[in-house]
């Protein structure tokens, strides 16, 4: 049996993915715009999943402020892809991109809080 996860590719996004990230944001009622996403891309990294058609279905951003602290935000999963561990996987990818001794803080909505408490 093939799961939906078998058809998803995790990658680091770049400026060519801005519209897809805006669309993902809108899918959950958020309002990230081009300038906000450019700022995040220039300040850090955004990772996420694309489906077989190249549509972005998840994201998480990490900004490293120095070698001791980083911040994760912009954790979004398209409602059609929730419940299969994408947020956990992309958040882990962000954390793995930092130095081992870096402290990572997370910015979360109340809706996302249960994910991170686990």
Secondary structure, 3 states (H helix, E strand, C coil): CCCHHHHCEEEECCHHHHHHHHHHHHHCCCCCCHHHHHHHHHHCEEEEEECCCCCECEEEEEEECCCCEEEEEEEEECHHHCCCCHHHHHHHHHHHCCCCCCEEEECCCCCCHHHHHC
